[in-house]
Amino acid sequence: MPVMTREYPGAFVLDLAGRFDSSARQEVQTVLNRALEAGSHHVVFNLAGVPFIDSAAMGLLALNHEKFKQVGGRISLVNPQPEVRLILDMAAMPKLIPSYRTIEEALASEEKSS
């Protein structure tokens, strides 16, 4: 799974493309670790290019949500495709990690909560 990153002040955006499943877990975790080490307090997962997400990926999101929360940070999801949104909703993921329509909305929500 290609993972492109963009840095903003205090935030990392991960642009994902392809299936977000167990085979992508290590690559995504490496990027998340790098974001934590760099002092980012907000990681935004851009899911616009993700047609499928599995339980391993959702577990990765949940575990890292807790990791970032412990250091005063957070994770946001952006623009999940309808099929991915359905899977996230069935797993009650939006109760844990907020979802936004755009990257700009996710980043603006950080500014309001700071």
Secondary structure, DSSP 8 states (H G I E B T S, - for coil): --EEEEEETTEEEEEEES-BSGGGHHHHHHHHHHHHHTT-SEEEEEEEE-S-B-HHHHHHHHHHHHHHHHTT-EEEEE---HHHHHHHHHTTGGGTS-EESSHHHHHHHHHHH-
